[in-house]
Amino acid sequence: MKYLDFESKYDRFPETEIKGFDDKAFSGWDDIVNQLSNELKNVLVVDCYPGVYDQELLPNIRKAADFDLVVLMDDIFYEGEKITEIMKPFLTDDRVRGIYYYGTIMDFIDEEKLNKAIEEVKEAIHSNKKVLVYGFGASLVTDEGLLVYADMTRWEIQLRYRKGMTNFKCNNEKEDSLRKIKRGYFIEWRIADRHKEGLFDRIDYYLDTNVENKPNMVCGKGLLAALNKLTQKPFRMVPYFDPGVWGGQWMKEVCHLDPSRKNYAWSFDGVPEENSIFLRFGNVRVESPTMNLTKYLPKQFLGKKTYSRFGAEFPIRFDFLDTMGGQNLSLQVHPTTEYIHKKFGMSYTQDESYYILDCGENGGVFLGLKEGIDPDEMIRELKDAQKTNKFDDKKFVNYFHARKFDHYLIPAGTVHCSSSDTMVLEISATPYNFTFKLWDWDRLGLDGLPRPIHIEDGEKVIQFDRTTEWVKKNLVNNFTVLHEDENYKETRTGLHELEFIESRVYDVRTSVTFRSDGEFCICNLVDGQQAVLESPEGRFEPYVVHYAETFIIPADAGDVVIKPLDDKPVKVIKANVRY
């Protein structure tokens, strides 16, 4: 089916070119090992993000020298059972949600074994022996020698979990992948990111391990030059796409995806916590989590106000929900700030909105509750539906027929979901793992298991006073035109006063300037074939974006002028933190 009247130029593999480090970038194990061997004096430290394939990395790394002492960090951590016991209060019995962990890597390390390893390495160095320290946390053992950081993206980790990879030092190969991801999201990735953020200025070489047996490496200075460059210009991240039980067909055409796949449901094309960046060093392309930018240069990337409010965390995300030719999403609600903080340890919640990129004749949004309903009756019928497989949504929930470019605001606590035949650009706060499903239309997930339902959580956060008239007045196309001239029209489209995100749509006829206020913004070209972004101060080279592409303008990029590239009007939606 054709959804566009033009050929999409959506770029699935956006890159940022970094000059000056071509001779310090390497591809393939032979070249990487040769470079490490040439630079190695007596100590090689290879610190790893949990999720790298040790069975691939360690044998190849050992080829760099004839090591007299090899220290494996796996032997210094507690045994798997004890690690799980420490994690147990944060894992919970829920399939998808745990409690955010604020501890450090040292909580899981046997300090006696660590101190012994430190002394062994010191003695070996003193004796001029060749030493290899390898594994997650290896840099804790010594500051000496050559430091390599072996990194990977969260998306690749999730794909490996699905293939059977276990969590760190955990014998859970056959466990539900959702539970593995939960352990990563709430605990492992948190401690790994905290550990990594203290290493950026120490790294001698950065090793990209995302593609099995096809590693790429660049010197640490090259990585830092790339991260610094990205704070000075607009850029795109590497999107990823995933099927789902309710998924549709729109992204196949627009985003050039495999047409033989049954569907695609989600795309993350604007989530720095999850997406990655491609960095081009001559003939070598290095993939790195965008979180590295957030952690290393938070003020330059986010802005001082945002950093002061959220810390080193990108607080807004853009993603796609495709039900064109698919099914309804699950009926759901997100927790209030108080609830998410008390129960899950999160500092802010998942407020969001649905901006309609496209829709069919029957497309729409379920949003808010009907007037005069009985909350107890609704909860009782939702619980009964888990046994009867029947729930009368029309009795309790509003339904709005959608049109292209509608914007539905969804402050936390509001019951909602999009229907079939709707293409949504979801603009939301970053916590994305906090959807309390209330009703899933009597279906199984792609794994053949019932999708998790969380009525017990949901009933505690549903705002039952958000009924039809309030929803119409506050949440449906709450548009205000702020400016209009021959160049552009600026319309405020949300979000609601209860949400911290400000969103504005720009209908650009000739040009519009996004004035830098020293804070980031995130945007998507929601109509028109392509536009060019320019710096009036010459800070960066002209940057072209295409229809449906999400792009970020960092805090330090300065003013940005947006123009239609082919003299045909375009439409851009921009979101930022409201101050």
N, C-alpha and C positions, 0 to 999 in steps of 0.2 A: 504493500500500500504506500502511496506517495503522500507524505505529510508536508513537503516543501515544494514551492514552485521555482526553486533554484537549486543548484548543486551545492551541498554543504561543504565548507572548507574547514570544518572542525578538526583541530589538530590534537590527536590523541597522545602525541609524544613531544610536547614542547620542551625546548632546550634553552639554556642560557650559556652563551659562549664566554669562556674565560681565557684571556690572552696572557702570554708570558710564562706559561708553565708546561708547554708541549713536551719539553725534554724531561719533565718530572712527573709524567703520567705514563702508566704502564697497563698492559692488558694481557691476560692469560698467565697461568702459573709459571711458565718458563721465564718470562720477562720479569715477573714480580719477584720470584725467588732469586734470580740473578742480581737484581738491583739490591735486594736486602743483603745478599751475600757480599756484594761489593762494599756496602756501607757498614756492615757489621764489624764491630771491634771485639767486644767480648760478651755483651749482654743484649739479647733480643727479648723485648716484652711485647706480647700480643694480647691486648685486652679485647674482649668480645662482648657484643650485645647478645643476651640470651636468645637463642633461636638460630644462630649460625650452625652450620653442619660441621661439628667437630671432626667427624669421620672424613671430611674432605679437607678442611683447613690444616689440621694438625700434621698429617703425613707430609703435606706439601711444604709447610713452614719448616719442618725439621730438615728439609733438604738444603736450607740456607747455610748450614754449618754442621760440623761434627761436634755436637754439644756434649760437654762433660757432665752437665747437670741440667735436668729437665724438671721444672716444677709445674705441676698441673693444679689449677685452682679448684677443680672438682674435689681434690683430696683435702682441700683446706676448708671448704664449706661443710656445714653439718650434713649428716646423712639425710636422705630424702624424707624419711619418716619424721625426723625432728623438724625439718623445714616446714613440712605440711602442718605439723602440730602448732608451730609458731604462727602460721598463716590462718589456722582454723577459725579464729574469731572474726576474720575479715572475709572468709570465703563464703560463709552462710550456706544454707541448703538450696538456695534458689539456683536455677540453671543459668541465669544470665547476669544476676546482680550480686555483687559483694559490697564490702565497705572499703572506701578509699584508704589506702595505706600511706601513712606519713613518715614511716621509718626509713632506715637506710640499709645499704648492703651489709653493713657490719652486724646487723641483727641476725644474720644467717651464717656468719662466719665463726669458726672455732678460733678464738683469738690465740689460744696456746699454739695451735698448728700454724697460724699466720706468723706469729713471732718466731717460731722455729724456722719457718721458710725464710724469713727475713735474714736471720743469722746465717743460715746455710748459703744464701746468695752472697751475703757480704764476704763470707770466708772464701767462696769460690772466686769472687772478683779479686780479692786480695791475692789469691794464688794464680791469678791470670788465666782462669779457666773459662771456657765457653759456656754460657748459661742461656737457657730458654725458659721464660715464664709465660705460661699460656692459659687463657681462659677468662671468663667473666670475672672482673676485678683484679686482673693480673698486675695492674699498675699500683696496687696497694703494697706489693712486695718490695719494689725498689724504684727509685728515681733514676737509676743509672741506665745507660745504654740507649738503644734505639726503641722507640715506642711506636707500635703499629696499633691502630684501632680498627677492628673488624666490625663493620656496622651492617644493619639491614633495616628494611621498612616493616612497619606493623602489618601491612597488607600481606606481604610475603610470609610473615610469621603465621598469619591466620590461614593462608593457603596450605602451609606446611602442617598446621594442626589438623586440617581436614584430611590430609594424606596419612596421618598417623603419628606425626612428630609429638613427642611428649613435652610437657612443661619442664622447666629447669630442675634437674635431679629428681624427677617425678616419674614413677612407673605407671603412666596413664595413657599408654598408646591407644587403647580402644575406648577411652572415655569420650563422651559426647563432646564434640568440638566447641559447643557453646560454653561448656564448663571450662575448657582449656583457655578459651579467649577471656572468660571472666577472670581467671587467675592471672592472665597476662595484664589485662586492662586495669584491674584494681590493685595489683601488687607488683608483679615482676617488672612491667614496663615503667612503673613509677620509680622503683629503686634503681633501675638501670639508667633512666634519664637523669636522675639526681647524681648518680656516679659519673656519667659521661660529661655532664655540663662542667665539671671541674677539670676536664682533661684537654679541652680544645687547644689551649695555648701550649700544651706539652706534646701534642701528637706530631711525630715525625712523618708518618705516612698514614693515610686514610684508605682503608680497604673496603670496597663495595662488594658484598657477598650475595647480592640478591638473586643472581642467576647461577644455578648450580653448575660448578666446574667452569664458569666463565667470569672469573673475578676481574675487577678493574681497580687500579690504585693510583692515587695522586699524593704528592707531598703535602704535609700538613699546612704549609704556607699557601699552597694552591687552594686548599679547601677554605681557609680563612679569607683569602682574597675573593673567592666566589661568594661567600656569605656576606662579606662587606659590600660587594657589588649589588647583590640582590636588595639591599636596603636603599639603594639609590635609584631604582627604576621599577616600573611596573613589571610584573612577571606572572606566569601561570605555573601551576603545579601539574604533576602527572596524574590524570584522572584514572580511576579504576571502576569497573562495572561488575555487577553481580546479579544473577538471576534470583527470582523469588516466586513464591506460590501465586502472588497476585500480579506478577510482572507483565509488561506490555511490549510493544513493537516499535515505538517512536524512536528510541535511542539507536536501534539497529541502523536506521536510515541516516539520522542526523549525525551520529557519532561514529559511523563507519564500523559497526560491529559485525560479528559473525552471523550471517543471516540464517544459518542452519540451527542456531541455538533456539530453544523453545521460547525464551523471553529474556529480557533484562529488566530488573525491577529498580535497583538502586544505581546511582553513580555518585561517587564522592569526587567532586571537581572543585572543591573549595574548602577543604578541611585540613588546615596545617597540622593538626594533631595526628592525622591519619595519612595524608597524601605525602608524596615525595617530590623532589626536584631533580631534573636532569641537568648536569653540568658538563659542558663540552670543553675538553682540553685537547685541542688538535684532533687526532684520530681516536681519542679515548673519551667515552662517555661514562661519567660516574653518577650513580644514583644515590641520593642521600635523603633521609627523612627531613621534611620541612621543619620538624621540631628542633633540629639542630640550629636553624636560624633563629627560631623563637627563643631558645635557651641561651645562645651565644650573644646575640645582639638585641635583646628585648626592647630597649628604649628606642633604638634606631628603627626597629621593625614596627613595633606597636605604637610607639609614642609615649611620652612621659606620663600623661594622664592615665592612659590605659594600663601602663605598667604599674603605676601607683595603685590602681584599683584592682587589677587582676593578677599582678605578678607576671612571671614569664610564661604566659598562657594566652593563646590567640582565642578571644572569647566568642567569635561569630563564625558560623560555618554556612556554606552554600552546598546543597546537594540536590540531586534529581530523584523524583519518585515517578516512575512511568507505569501507568495503568492503561495506556492506549491499546485497546484490544485485549486488556487484561481484566482484573477483578478489583473489587473494593479492597482498600487497606483494612487492617483490623481496626475496630472501634476502640479508641484509646484515650488516655489522659496522661498528662505529665505531672510530676509532684510539685507541690508548692516549695518555695525556698526553705521554709522552716522544716518541712518534712524531709527534703533531700539532705539537708544539713544534719539533722538529728539522726536519721536512720542510715545514711550512706556516707556521711563525712564530707559531702561536697559543699563548696562555698557558694555556689549559685546554681540555678536550675535551668531546665530546658524550655524556656519560652521560645515560641517559634511563630512562623506564618507560612501560608501557602500563596505563592505568586503563580498564576496560571500562565504557563508558557504556551499551552495549546490544549484543546479539548474537543471531544466529539459532541454530537447532539445530545447524548445522554450523560455527559460529564458533569460532575458536581462535587460538592463538599458537604459532609455531615459536620455540623458545628453548633454546639450549645444544645440546651434542652428545651422542650416545649413548655408552654405556660401551664401552670397548675398541676404538674405531675407530682406523684407521691414518691419521694426519694427512696423510702423503704421498699415500696413495691418494685421500683426499678432495680434496686440491688438484689432483691429476692429473685426477680425474674432472670437477671444476669447469672446468678448462681445456679438457678434451676436449668438454665440453658446448657450448662456443662454436662448435664445428664440427658436432657430432652433434645439437645441440638436444635432448639428453636428459640428465637428471640425476636420480639416485635419491635424492631428499631423505629418504625414509623410512629409508634405510640409514644416514644420518649424523646427522640432526637430530631432536631431540625435538619432539613435537607435543602440546600441551595443549588439550583442549576447554575453552572459556571459558564463564564465566557472568557475568551482569551484576554489576558491582561487584568483580570480581576485579582484582587489581593485580599486574602482572608487572614485576619490576625488571630493568633491562638495563644493568649497568655496562659501560663501554667494553671492547671486546674480545670481547663475547658475541655469537655468531651468533644472529640473530633475524629475525622479521617477523610481522605479523599475517596471518591467513588471510582468505578471503572471509567475508562475513556477520558482520563484526565492526565495531563502532563504538568507536574508540579515542580517549580523551583522552590525548594524549602529553604527558608532563611531562618536560622535559629541560633540560639545560644549553643555553645560547644558541647556541653554534656549530652551525648547522644544515646547513651545506653540506659535511658530511664523512661522507656515507654511502658506504661501499665496497660496491657491489653485487657479489654473488658469483654469483647465478643469477636470471634474470628470466623464467623459465617460458616461454622461447621466444616472445617477443612484441616488437612494435615500440612505440615511443612514439607519442603523438598527432601528432607531426610526421612520422611515417612512417619515422623513423630508428631503428636499434637503440639502446636506452637504454644509457648508458655502463656498462661492467663494469670493476671494479677488483680483479681477483684478485691482481695483483702487489702492491698495497698491502694487501689483505685478509689474505693469507697471512702477512704480517709482524706482524699485530696480533691475529689470532685466538688466544684463550686456550683451548687444546685440553684443558686440565684442567677446564674447566667442563662437566662431563658430568652425566648424568641425576640421580643422587642429590644431588650438590652443588647443582644447579639447584633441585630440589624443596625442599631444606632452606633455601636462601638467597634464592631469587628468586621463588618462587610463593606469593602470599598470605602473606607473612611478617608477620602481623598480631599486634599486642599491644594489648589494651584497657588504656588508661591511667586512665580515669575513667568512672563511670556513676552517674547519679542520675535523679531524675524529670524533670530539665530537659534533659539531653543525655548522649550517650555519645561519648567521644573514643577513637579507635583509631589507633595508629601503624601506617601501612601501608608504610613505607619512608622513604627509599630505602636501598639496601645501604650498608654501612659504607665501601665503596670510593667512594661518591658523596657529594658535598657537600650534596645536597638532602635536606631533611627533609619528609616528607609525612604529614599526618594527616587522617582523615575524622571529621566531626562529625555524628552523628545528632541533630538538634535537635528536641526535642519542644515546649519552650516558649521557651527562649532559651539562648544561649551567649555569653560575652564573650571576644573575642580581646584579651588583654592586650598593650598596646604595650610592646615591649622596645626601641623606638627603631630597629627595622629593618622593612623592607617585608615583605609577604607577598602572594602571588597565589593566587586562589581560583576555584572554579567551583561553581555550584549543580548538583550531579549528580543530584539527585532532588527531587521536589516542584515545585509550580508557580511559587511566588514567595516571596521573603523580603524583609524590610526590614532595613537596616543603620542603626543609630542611634549617636550619640555621647553617652555618659553625661555628658560635660562640655559638650555643646552646641556642639561645634566645627563641626559641619556639619548641614545639614538632613537628615532621613530620606531614605535612598537605597534604591530598590527594584531588586532583581535578579530575573531570571526563569530558568526552567529552561535549562540548558546555557550560560548566559552566564558568561564569565570576567570577573573584576573584580580590581583591584589596590587594596590598602590601603597607602598610602605610609608611610614611616617616621614622618613628622610628623603623621599623622592622629590619633594617640592611641588609646585603647581604643575598640573597636567591638563593639556588642551586635548579634547577629543573631537575628531572630525570624521564625518562619513568619508570612506575612502573612494567611493565611486559616485559621489554627489547625490546619492539617494539617502533620504533621511534614515536615521537609526534610532533605536531606543535603548537606553542603558538604565539598569537599576543599580543603585549604590546603597550600601549599608555601612554604618559605622556606629560606634558607641555614642549614645546621647549624653551630653554634659550640660 
